[in-house]
Amino acid sequence: MGKINSVSWQARLRFLVLTFLGLAIALMLNFPFWAVAQTPTNSNAAINSVEPSTVPEIPSPVIRPTNNNELRGIWLTNVDSDVLFSTQSLQRAIKRLKRLKFNTIYPTVWNGGYTLYPSKVAQNSFGVAVDPVPEMKNRDMLAEVVEFGHEQKLAVIPWFEYGLMTEEGSELMRQHPDWITNRKDGSKVFLLGENNEHRLVWLNPAIPEVQKLLTDLIVEVVIKYDVDGIQLDDHFGMPAEFGYDDYTIAKYKQDHFGRLPPEDFNDPEWMAWRARSLTTLMRKISKSVRAIKPNCLISLSPNPKEFAYNKHLQDWYSWVYSGYIDELIVQVYRDNIEDFKGELERPEWQEIRLKIPVAVGILTGLRSQNVDIRQIKGQVKAARELTFDGFSFFFYETLGNRDSSFESLLFAPAARPDLKNIASVGS
């Protein structure tokens, strides 16, 4: 009896050891080394991240090798920021970003209805070649960004920040008032900003001349500058309440045996019909860029899937599967870490990450909102634990005087994600 008990005890011990080793191997496979290295020894965050309550109820995605690749981007804008307004400040900023171990910069080149580089397309379309502010006079800001960025081995991806938006009263709107869409009551303006200082209107994506303007601006940048890609974002859409302008109504009636569009702008068929104009424009841009420069990256920084479609008719999910975009940076601007993680655990990211790199847009502050570095670090940590392909911070000026904190966060250099490796695993 004693011998039998001894054998049973040894068997149970072997079973426990093998189980422990299996769990350890599983954790090593599912968490890249940089995520493990970032986890403090007094934290149980890595354990919590694999509890059943936090894992989406879908099949586990293929975990591809990371090869230490991580998108580390930052947006450079001309709103609440001076970084683009002089050659000297731009050069200092790019050297700083290299020292902090970023690898990608997204400088705005289309804001308020004006280009921030000398543009023949803009000149021919509405008579203004570059944003008429003194800081852009006698300069080619984008040429400077490309030169300084490539000197520091950073990817330079110009950001068409305003997309289909323009400021009310811009020269673009004054020259082409018929290109602006409106609500059912005829109103056209969106008020944004702390004091409603931004009066925004939207170009109608269904109008061929609007499609040509956006496509030609992007093609101009790809031809004229040695850029690594171009980026559009959530403003490359149209608020769902718009589309009741004369042009769109006439086109809808033509496609629907003379019927008027539904009065409810949330009508599913009416939404889908208008969304197709944006998809058509996205297809034209993608096809035109690839015809000129096949390796030019097409990046998109949208809102999450349902919000993007329901609020701005932006069907980016189908764009990924149609091959129109090569990189996704989803804007997840949440203060609560559980809400942040919950968004990253949504099932669509699991699918898309097998096709293209998917990174996370993280808010580092606004003029009226300070974001604590602990929140930023917690969100980066969550993105790493969930094996996203990196992150981009909005925006440069809000890095503030926190270089030491960002240096500890970006502790070693990292290359951008390799699209070909991801595509080969996801295929």
Buried (B, 14 or more C-beta within 10 A) or exposed (E): EEEEEEEEEEEEEEEEEEEEEEEEEEBEEBBBEBBEEBBEEEEEBBEEBBEEEBEBEEEEBEEBEBEEBBBBBBBBBBBEBEBBBBBEBBBEBBEBBBEBBBBBBBBBBBBBBBBBBBBEBBEEBBEBBBBEEEBBEEBBBBBBBBBBBBEBEBBBBBBBBBBBBBBBEBBBBEEBEEBBBBBBEEEBBBEEEEEEEBBBBBBBBBBEEBBBBBBBBBBBBBEBBEBBBBBBBBBBBBBBBBBBBEBBEEBBEEEEEEEEBBEEBEEEEBBEBBBBBBBBBBBBBBEBBBEEBEEBBBBBBBBBBEBBBEBBBBBBBEBBEEEBBBBBBBBBBBEEBEEBBBBBBBEBBBBBBBBBBBBBBBBBBBEEEEBEBEBBBBBBBBBBBBBBBBBBBBBBBBBEEBEEBBEEBBEEEBBBBBBEBBBEBBE
